[in-house]
């Protein structure tokens, strides 16, 4: 019985480790693809607008 519990705990630990590694690799690939697609865009939208909006004059 103790051997079975030890094997189950080891299998569970290995499974969690495997899934965590797979999740980390998948997240890295998604970030890499996201940044590559963002850099490939020919004209990225500027964060700062070229013409600042003029405030309406209230006199």
FENZI-V935185 format. One record per residue. N is the residue number from 0. RES is the residue in three letters. OMEGA is omega in radians with two decimals (NA if undefined). Layout:
N;RES;OMEGA
N;RES;OMEGA
This chain:
0;UNK;3.14
1;UNK;3.14
2;UNK;-3.14
3;UNK;3.12
4;UNK;3.13
5;UNK;3.14
6;UNK;3.13
7;UNK;3.13
8;UNK;3.11
9;UNK;3.13
10;UNK;3.13
11;UNK;3.13
12;UNK;3.14
13;UNK;3.13
14;UNK;3.13
15;UNK;3.14
16;UNK;-3.13
17;UNK;-3.12
18;UNK;3.13
19;UNK;3.11
20;UNK;3.12
21;UNK;3.13
22;UNK;3.13
23;UNK;3.13
24;UNK;-3.14
25;UNK;3.12
26;UNK;3.11
27;UNK;3.12
28;UNK;3.13
29;UNK;3.11
30;UNK;-3.14
31;UNK;3.14
32;UNK;3.14
33;UNK;-3.12
34;UNK;3.11
35;UNK;3.13
36;UNK;3.11
37;UNK;-3.12
38;UNK;-3.10
39;UNK;-3.12
40;UNK;-3.01
41;UNK;-3.13
42;UNK;3.11
43;UNK;-3.13
44;UNK;3.13
45;UNK;3.13
46;UNK;3.12
47;UNK;3.14
48;UNK;-3.10
49;UNK;3.11
50;UNK;3.09
51;UNK;-3.13
52;UNK;-3.12
53;UNK;3.13
54;UNK;3.12
55;UNK;-3.11
56;UNK;3.10
57;UNK;-3.14
58;UNK;NA
